[in-house]
Amino acid sequence: MNSVEYKKPVVIAEAGCNHKGEMEIAKELIRTAALCRADVIKFQKRCNRELLTGEQYDAPHPNPVHAYGETYGEHREYLEFDLSEHEELKRYCEELGITYSTSVWDLTSAKEIASLEPKFIKIPSACNNHKQMLDWLCDHYPGEIHVSLGMTTRAEEEALMELFERKGRNRDLVLYVCTSGYPVPFPDVCLLEIERVREAYGSRIKDVAFSGHHLGIAVDIAAYTLGASIIERHYTLDRTWKGTDHAASLEADGIRKLKRNLTAVYEALNVKSREILAIEEEQRRKLKYRHH
């Protein structure tokens, strides 16, 4: 018998920067995610001067068709909301009964978002070795800390775990199995990493999650049955919009179906409570072969 303890599935609609820097689109993303029964909507926060070198900031966008500014720095600033705007988004989420969260990419952003006291803060794969930021969050932010494990070596994984255990914060840690690519072909999704992470760390952390950048929603159902109770998917209102994340995102109907299907699987994952269920009694009387 599989030793997974099936918790109620949690769906995170990762809006990231798919609002195109516009507050009205961000609010529409929140409204739509709430209507689709997503549990959480997540944004991103970057302090671009801290995150990028001067050279990176002033360079042109590597894919100009997706650029929102003359330079990469201008492009990133255009897509950024300030702290008061994040506060407004969090308030709007609370009005609509959906949990607000944000991924933070640097220490300044971590401090700013921690001041809003969200239920959890996410560390993207790109920053899961940013020791200074992780140290600060462990010491000053009391909520859950969710960390993605894309593009991460086993040694980096162990160092991350060691840091959280040393700080006494491992019970607030949620680890996300993830492959960093947009979109990720199915052979690179590597779903069985969920079992590996569960076996290695499951008893020491709060939860195991799955963050997917693949197409469709079949893989997410399998991820849940393998033991990832939190499923995060990139989410947009229109996959054809300008920007590199839209094509690897689910639209509203995808989020709705994902939540519906995960809930159905959650309800179905049990063993028969008795040999012949009540629903089978009538069929047994009618259909079962009788020995003569």
C-alpha positions as CSV (number, residue, x, y, z in Angstrom):
1,M,0.0,0.0,0.0
2,N,1.3,3.5,-0.9
3,S,2.4,5.4,2.2
4,V,1.3,8.8,0.9
5,E,-1.0,10.7,3.2
6,Y,-3.4,12.4,0.8
7,K,-4.2,16.0,1.9
8,K,-6.8,18.2,0.3
9,P,-5.1,19.4,-2.9
10,V,-4.0,23.1,-3.0
11,V,-3.9,24.8,-6.4
12,I,-1.6,27.8,-6.8
13,A,-2.2,30.0,-9.8
14,E,1.2,31.6,-10.5
15,A,0.4,34.9,-12.2
16,G,4.0,36.1,-11.9
17,C,4.4,39.1,-14.2
18,N,1.6,38.0,-16.5
19,H,-0.3,41.2,-15.5
20,K,2.0,43.1,-18.0
21,G,2.6,45.7,-15.3
22,E,-1.0,46.8,-15.2
23,M,-3.0,46.8,-12.0
24,E,-6.3,46.2,-13.7
25,I,-5.1,43.1,-15.4
26,A,-3.6,41.9,-12.0
27,K,-7.0,42.4,-10.4
28,E,-8.7,40.5,-13.3
29,L,-6.2,37.7,-12.8
30,I,-7.2,37.6,-9.1
31,R,-11.0,37.7,-9.9
32,T,-10.7,34.9,-12.5
33,A,-8.5,32.7,-10.3
34,A,-11.0,33.0,-7.5
35,L,-13.9,32.1,-9.8
36,C,-11.9,29.1,-11.0
37,R,-11.5,28.0,-7.4
38,A,-7.8,28.3,-7.2
39,D,-6.6,28.4,-3.6
40,V,-3.8,30.8,-4.0
41,I,-2.7,33.4,-6.5
42,K,1.0,34.3,-6.6
43,F,2.9,37.3,-8.0
44,Q,6.6,38.2,-8.1
45,K,8.7,40.9,-6.5
46,R,12.1,42.0,-7.7
47,C,14.4,44.9,-6.8
48,N,16.0,45.0,-10.2
49,R,19.0,47.3,-9.3
50,E,19.9,44.7,-6.6
51,L,19.3,41.7,-8.8
52,L,20.9,42.8,-12.0
53,T,24.4,44.0,-12.7
54,G,24.7,47.4,-14.4
55,E,25.6,45.7,-17.6
56,Q,22.6,43.3,-17.4
57,Y,20.3,46.3,-16.5
58,D,21.4,48.4,-19.5
59,A,21.6,45.5,-22.1
60,P,18.7,45.1,-24.6
61,H,16.1,42.4,-23.8
62,P,17.4,39.1,-25.2
63,N,14.1,38.5,-27.0
64,P,13.0,42.0,-28.2
65,V,9.5,40.9,-29.3
66,H,8.7,40.3,-25.6
67,A,10.2,43.5,-24.3
68,Y,8.4,46.2,-22.4
69,G,11.3,48.7,-22.4
70,E,14.4,49.7,-24.4
71,T,16.7,47.8,-22.0
72,Y,16.3,44.7,-20.0
73,G,16.3,46.8,-16.8
74,E,13.5,49.1,-18.2
75,H,11.6,46.0,-19.2
76,R,11.8,44.5,-15.7
77,E,10.9,47.9,-14.0
78,Y,7.8,48.2,-16.3
79,L,6.5,44.8,-15.0
80,E,7.2,45.6,-11.3
81,F,4.6,46.6,-8.7
82,D,5.8,48.6,-5.7
83,L,5.0,47.6,-2.1
84,S,1.8,49.7,-1.8
85,E,0.5,48.0,-5.0
86,H,1.3,44.6,-3.6
87,E,-0.6,45.7,-0.4
88,E,-3.6,46.6,-2.7
89,L,-3.4,43.2,-4.4
90,K,-3.3,41.4,-1.1
91,R,-6.4,43.3,0.2
92,Y,-8.2,42.5,-3.0
93,C,-7.4,38.8,-2.6
94,E,-8.7,38.9,0.9
95,E,-12.0,40.5,-0.3
96,L,-12.4,37.7,-2.8
97,G,-11.4,34.8,-0.5
98,I,-8.3,33.7,-2.3
99,T,-4.8,33.5,-0.6
100,Y,-2.2,36.1,-1.8
101,S,1.4,35.2,-2.1
102,T,4.5,36.4,-3.9
103,S,7.9,35.0,-5.0
104,V,10.8,37.2,-3.9
105,W,14.1,37.4,-5.8
106,D,16.3,39.4,-3.5
107,L,16.7,40.6,0.1
108,T,15.0,44.0,-0.4
109,S,11.9,42.3,-1.9
110,A,11.9,39.7,0.8
111,K,11.8,42.4,3.5
112,E,9.1,44.3,1.7
113,I,6.8,41.4,1.2
114,A,7.4,40.0,4.7
115,S,6.0,43.3,6.0
116,L,2.7,42.4,4.4
117,E,2.6,39.2,6.5
118,P,1.3,36.8,3.7
119,K,0.6,33.2,4.7
120,F,3.7,32.1,2.8
121,I,6.5,33.5,0.7
122,K,8.0,31.6,-2.2
123,I,11.7,31.4,-3.2
124,P,12.1,30.7,-6.9
125,S,14.6,28.1,-8.1
126,A,16.9,30.8,-9.3
127,C,17.4,32.1,-5.7
128,N,17.3,29.0,-3.5
129,N,21.0,29.4,-2.9
130,H,20.7,33.1,-1.8
131,K,21.9,32.4,1.7
132,Q,21.6,36.0,3.0
133,M,17.9,36.2,1.9
134,L,17.1,32.7,3.3
135,D,18.8,33.6,6.6
136,W,16.8,36.8,6.9
137,L,13.5,35.1,6.2
138,C,14.2,32.3,8.7
139,D,15.0,34.9,11.4
140,H,12.4,37.5,10.7
141,Y,9.4,36.1,8.8
142,P,7.2,33.7,10.8
143,G,5.1,32.3,7.9
144,E,5.7,29.3,5.7
145,I,8.7,29.5,3.3
146,H,8.2,27.7,0.0
147,V,11.2,26.9,-2.1
148,S,11.5,25.5,-5.7
149,L,14.2,23.0,-6.5
150,G,14.6,23.6,-10.2
151,M,18.2,23.7,-11.6
152,T,19.5,22.7,-8.2
153,T,22.3,20.1,-7.3
154,R,21.9,17.6,-4.5
155,A,24.7,19.4,-2.6
156,E,22.7,22.7,-2.9
157,E,19.6,20.9,-1.8
158,E,21.4,19.5,1.3
159,A,22.8,23.0,2.1
160,L,19.3,24.4,1.9
161,M,17.9,21.7,4.2
162,E,20.8,22.2,6.6
163,L,20.2,25.9,6.8
164,F,16.5,25.5,7.7
165,E,17.2,22.8,10.3
166,R,19.9,24.9,11.9
167,K,17.5,27.8,12.1
168,G,14.7,25.5,13.5
169,R,12.5,26.4,10.5
170,N,12.3,23.1,8.6
171,R,8.7,22.5,9.8
172,D,7.7,25.7,8.0
173,L,9.5,24.6,4.8
174,V,7.7,23.4,1.6
175,L,9.9,22.0,-1.1
176,Y,8.7,22.1,-4.8
177,V,9.8,19.5,-7.3
178,C,10.4,21.5,-10.5
179,T,12.2,21.5,-13.8
180,S,13.2,25.0,-14.9
181,G,12.2,25.3,-18.6
182,Y,9.3,27.1,-20.5
183,P,7.6,24.9,-21.5
184,V,9.1,21.6,-20.3
185,P,8.7,18.5,-22.5
186,F,7.2,15.6,-20.7
187,P,10.4,13.4,-20.4
188,D,12.0,16.4,-18.6
189,V,9.2,16.8,-16.0
190,C,10.7,13.9,-14.0
191,L,7.7,13.2,-11.8
192,L,9.4,10.5,-9.8
193,E,11.5,13.2,-8.2
194,I,8.5,13.7,-6.0
195,E,9.1,10.3,-4.5
196,R,12.8,11.0,-4.1
197,V,12.2,14.3,-2.3
198,R,9.4,12.8,-0.1
199,E,11.7,10.0,0.9
200,A,14.7,12.3,1.6
201,Y,13.0,15.1,3.4
202,G,9.2,14.4,3.8
203,S,9.4,13.7,7.5
204,R,11.6,16.8,8.2
205,I,9.6,19.5,6.4
206,K,6.0,20.8,6.2
207,D,5.1,19.5,2.8
208,V,6.2,18.5,-0.7
209,A,4.8,20.4,-3.7
210,F,5.1,20.4,-7.5
211,S,5.6,23.3,-9.8
212,G,5.0,22.5,-13.4
213,H,5.7,24.4,-16.7
214,H,4.4,21.6,-19.0
215,L,1.4,21.5,-21.3
216,G,-2.0,20.3,-20.2
217,I,-3.0,19.1,-16.7
218,A,-2.6,15.3,-16.8
219,V,0.8,15.4,-15.3
220,D,-0.4,17.5,-12.3
221,I,-2.9,14.7,-11.3
222,A,-0.1,12.2,-11.3
223,A,2.1,14.6,-9.3
224,Y,-0.7,14.7,-6.7
225,T,-1.1,11.0,-6.5
226,L,2.7,10.7,-6.0
227,G,2.4,12.8,-2.9
228,A,2.6,16.5,-4.0
229,S,-0.3,18.1,-2.2
230,I,0.4,21.6,-3.5
231,I,0.3,22.0,-7.3
232,E,1.5,25.3,-8.8
233,R,1.0,26.2,-12.4
234,H,1.8,29.4,-14.3
235,Y,-1.5,31.2,-15.2
236,T,-2.5,33.9,-17.6
237,L,-5.7,35.4,-19.1
238,D,-4.3,34.9,-22.7
239,R,-1.5,32.6,-23.7
240,T,-0.8,34.6,-26.9
241,W,0.1,37.8,-24.9
242,K,3.5,39.4,-25.2
243,G,6.0,38.0,-22.6
244,T,8.0,34.8,-22.2
245,D,5.8,33.1,-19.6
246,H,2.4,33.2,-21.3
247,A,2.9,30.3,-23.6
248,A,3.8,27.9,-20.7
249,S,0.8,29.0,-18.7
250,L,-2.7,27.7,-18.2
251,E,-5.6,30.0,-19.0
252,A,-8.6,30.3,-16.7
253,D,-10.3,27.2,-18.0
254,G,-7.2,25.1,-17.4
255,I,-7.0,26.3,-13.8
256,R,-10.7,25.5,-13.3
257,K,-10.3,22.0,-14.7
258,L,-7.2,21.4,-12.7
259,K,-8.9,22.2,-9.5
260,R,-12.0,20.2,-10.4
261,N,-9.9,17.1,-11.4
262,L,-7.6,17.3,-8.4
263,T,-10.7,17.5,-6.1
264,A,-12.3,14.5,-7.8
265,V,-9.1,12.4,-7.4
266,Y,-8.7,13.5,-3.8
267,E,-12.3,12.2,-3.1
268,A,-11.6,9.0,-5.0
269,L,-8.3,8.1,-3.3
270,N,-9.6,5.7,-0.6
271,V,-10.2,1.9,-0.1
272,K,-13.6,0.3,0.1
273,S,-15.0,0.8,3.6
274,R,-16.8,-2.6,3.3
275,E,-16.6,-5.5,0.9
276,I,-19.9,-4.6,-0.9
277,L,-20.6,-0.9,-0.9
278,A,-24.1,0.4,-0.4
279,I,-24.1,1.7,-4.0
280,E,-23.3,-1.9,-5.2
281,E,-26.0,-3.7,-3.3
282,E,-28.8,-3.0,-5.9
283,Q,-26.4,-3.9,-8.7
284,R,-25.3,-7.1,-7.0
285,R,-29.0,-8.2,-6.6
286,K,-29.7,-7.5,-10.2
287,L,-26.5,-8.5,-12.0
288,K,-24.3,-10.9,-10.0
289,Y,-24.0,-14.4,-11.4
290,R,-25.8,-16.9,-9.2
291,H,-24.5,-20.5,-8.9
292,H,-27.1,-23.1,-9.7
